[in-house]
Amino acid sequence: MRFFLVVCCLLLSLLLSGQSRFGGGASLGFTTSQITGDNLTGFNRPGVMAGVFGTYAFNQKNWFVGELNFIQKGSYQGPRKDGFTKYSLCLNYVELPLLYRFMPLGNHFLFEVGPTLGYLVNYTERSELGDINQVVKFRKYELGILGGINYKIGNGWLVNFRAQQSVLAVRPHQGDATFRLNAGQYNILLSLNLRYDFGLRTKTE
């Protein structure tokens, strides 16, 4: 957790930097997610995300972006007529994406890709009968990959859509069973958020 606090301080220093190549801002949005290996389908777990970020511009078309976000993931299924009971899993992460952002098409679309490192702050897993106490616990750290598209809607304002997935299992199967590349459960997430980047206020408008 100390690593994430150090990163937070670095990002804040970027936000306060007066150098023209540095920028940054904040984001707020919604998530919808699922987790593999729970025998459920669909992005049924709603959540929120919020964070700050710092940017470094290599030029007017290419950036490095470092972020620090709070983000919710998990899985959800309500009771069904076929007798399936309610299931709810909510995972709360502090997450550090390290992204390459580029603008290949005109001045409005910005693409991004890169790895993410998440720290699991806490989680709840419940059925309609109450809390579920699994023998196999979730791992504290998550390594993932992220891809996204930003659309500029104003002077420094962006609408951002992302898709991301764990590349390492966030929880092993019971008995550490594996099948080829399937080593456990993996988070899959879609997000939509509004961002303000003061580094883009006067660029390419």
Helices and strands as residue ranges (DSSP letters): H 2-15, E 22-35, E 45-57, E 62-77, E 87-105, E 109-127, E 130-131, E 141-152, E 157-166, E 171-172, G 174-176, E 184-185, E 187-197, G 198-200
